[in-house]
């Protein structure tokens, strides 16, 4: 049976940190599903369809990668539906660790057969998050600051969004 993992998030917008996680996930697993979840309490810059397209454009034609979305389901239930036995999560800080540790325990209560794998990104992208990127958009000169944190396709989409 192929080793399949789900890497889920909002990916609003996708960052270089997300791409690092995707590439590492493909090194570790036979198949990787990047699944965009929706949180009704969040407000998004990009629609789900736009985020899917940005991820596809940023990842090119990587083999064994599926980019999709799921709504109104627990991540472990979605993983089971996809025959994935692993959930891939990134940890950038001690705050991330505490949150992800708790979620891992809750997920194990719901589906003990699903294993959560934590990865820590390298130092140069460890602080990059979608929220941080969105927080930098706007002030004069934002473009030069953001371009180093996101793939070019995402940078171009941010330029387009802010000019609308």
C-alpha positions as CSV (number, residue, x, y, z in Angstrom):
1,X,0.0,0.0,0.0
2,X,1.4,3.4,-0.9
3,X,2.4,5.7,1.9
4,X,0.1,8.7,1.5
5,X,0.1,11.9,3.6
6,X,-2.2,14.9,3.8
7,X,-0.7,18.3,4.2
8,X,-3.6,20.6,5.0
9,X,-3.9,24.4,5.6
10,X,-5.5,27.5,4.4
11,X,-2.6,28.4,2.0
12,X,-3.9,32.0,1.8
13,X,-1.5,32.8,0.2
14,X,0.9,29.9,-0.4
15,X,4.4,30.8,0.8
16,X,7.9,29.5,0.3
17,X,7.5,27.7,3.6
18,X,4.5,25.8,2.2
19,X,6.6,24.8,-0.9
20,X,9.4,23.6,1.4
21,X,6.9,21.4,3.3
22,X,5.5,20.1,0.0
23,X,8.9,19.1,-1.4
24,X,9.9,17.4,1.9
25,X,6.6,15.6,2.0
26,X,7.2,14.2,-1.5
27,X,10.7,13.0,-0.3
28,X,9.1,11.2,2.6
29,X,5.9,9.8,1.1
30,X,4.8,7.9,-2.0
31,X,1.9,10.4,-2.5
32,X,1.1,13.8,-1.0
33,X,-2.3,15.4,-0.9
34,X,-2.2,19.2,-0.3
35,X,-5.7,19.9,1.0
36,X,-7.0,23.4,1.4
37,X,-9.3,23.6,4.4
38,X,-11.9,26.3,5.0
39,X,-12.4,28.0,8.3
40,X,-15.6,30.0,8.4
41,X,-14.0,32.2,11.1
42,X,-11.3,33.4,8.7
43,X,-11.5,36.0,6.0
44,X,-9.5,35.0,2.9
45,X,-7.6,37.1,0.4
46,X,-8.0,34.4,-2.3
47,X,-10.9,32.1,-3.1
48,X,-10.4,28.4,-2.7
49,X,-10.2,28.0,-6.4
50,X,-7.6,30.8,-6.6
51,X,-5.5,29.1,-3.9
52,X,-5.7,25.8,-5.7
53,X,-4.5,27.4,-8.9
54,X,-1.7,29.3,-7.1
55,X,-0.5,26.0,-5.5
56,X,-0.6,24.3,-8.9
57,X,1.3,27.1,-10.6
58,X,3.9,27.2,-7.8
59,X,4.5,23.4,-7.7
60,X,4.6,22.8,-11.4
61,X,4.2,19.2,-12.5
62,X,5.5,17.4,-9.4
63,X,4.7,13.7,-9.6
64,X,2.7,12.1,-6.8
65,X,1.2,15.4,-5.7
66,X,-2.6,16.1,-5.6
67,X,-3.9,19.6,-4.8
68,X,-7.5,19.7,-3.6
69,X,-9.8,21.1,-0.9
70,X,-12.1,19.8,1.8
71,X,-14.9,21.4,3.7
72,X,-16.8,20.8,6.9
73,X,-14.8,17.7,7.9
74,X,-12.2,16.8,10.5
75,X,-8.8,16.5,8.9
76,X,-8.4,12.9,10.1
77,X,-11.7,12.0,8.6
78,X,-10.6,13.5,5.3
79,X,-7.3,11.6,5.5
80,X,-9.2,8.3,6.1
81,X,-11.4,9.1,3.0
82,X,-8.3,9.5,1.0
83,X,-6.7,6.3,2.4
84,X,-3.9,8.4,3.9
85,X,-2.3,7.1,7.0
86,X,-0.2,10.2,7.7
87,X,-0.9,13.9,8.4
88,X,2.0,16.3,7.7
89,X,2.3,19.4,9.8
90,X,4.9,22.2,10.0
91,X,6.2,23.6,13.2
92,X,7.9,27.1,13.1
93,X,7.8,28.0,16.7
94,X,7.1,26.9,20.3
95,X,3.5,28.3,19.8
96,X,3.0,26.1,16.7
97,X,4.4,23.1,18.6
98,X,1.9,23.5,21.5
99,X,-1.0,23.9,19.2
100,X,0.0,21.0,16.9
101,X,0.8,18.8,19.9
102,X,-2.7,19.3,21.2
103,X,-4.2,18.7,17.7
104,X,-2.2,15.5,17.3
105,X,-3.6,14.2,20.6
106,X,-7.2,15.1,19.6
107,X,-6.7,13.6,16.1
108,X,-5.3,10.4,17.7
109,X,-8.5,10.2,19.8
110,X,-10.6,10.3,16.7
111,X,-8.4,8.1,14.4
112,X,-5.6,6.3,16.1
113,X,-4.5,4.8,12.8
114,X,-3.5,8.2,11.5
115,X,0.1,9.2,12.3
116,X,1.0,12.9,12.5
117,X,4.5,13.8,11.2
118,X,6.0,17.2,12.2
119,X,8.6,19.0,10.2
120,X,10.6,22.1,11.1
121,X,11.6,24.3,8.2
122,X,15.1,25.8,7.9
123,X,15.9,29.0,9.7
124,X,15.6,31.2,6.6
125,X,11.9,30.4,6.1
126,X,11.0,29.4,9.7
127,X,9.1,32.7,10.4
128,X,7.3,32.8,7.1
129,X,3.5,32.5,7.4
130,X,0.5,33.5,5.2
131,X,-0.6,35.8,8.0
132,X,2.8,37.5,8.1
133,X,2.8,37.9,4.3
134,X,-0.7,39.4,4.3
135,X,0.3,41.8,7.1
136,X,3.1,43.2,5.0
137,X,0.9,44.1,2.0
138,X,0.0,47.7,1.7
139,X,2.6,50.2,2.9
140,X,4.9,51.8,0.4
141,X,7.6,49.4,-0.7
142,X,5.7,46.2,0.4
143,X,6.5,44.6,-2.9
144,X,10.2,44.3,-2.3
145,X,9.6,42.9,1.2
146,X,7.1,40.2,0.2
147,X,8.8,38.9,-3.0
148,X,11.3,36.9,-1.0
149,X,8.6,35.1,1.0
150,X,6.4,33.8,-1.7
151,X,6.7,32.0,-5.1
152,X,6.7,34.4,-8.1
153,X,3.2,33.2,-9.2
154,X,1.8,34.2,-5.7
155,X,3.7,37.5,-5.8
156,X,2.1,38.3,-9.2
157,X,-1.3,37.4,-7.9
158,X,-0.8,39.7,-4.8
159,X,0.1,42.5,-7.1
160,X,-3.0,42.0,-9.2
161,X,-5.3,41.7,-6.0
162,X,-3.9,44.9,-4.6
163,X,-4.4,46.8,-7.8
164,X,-8.1,45.9,-8.1
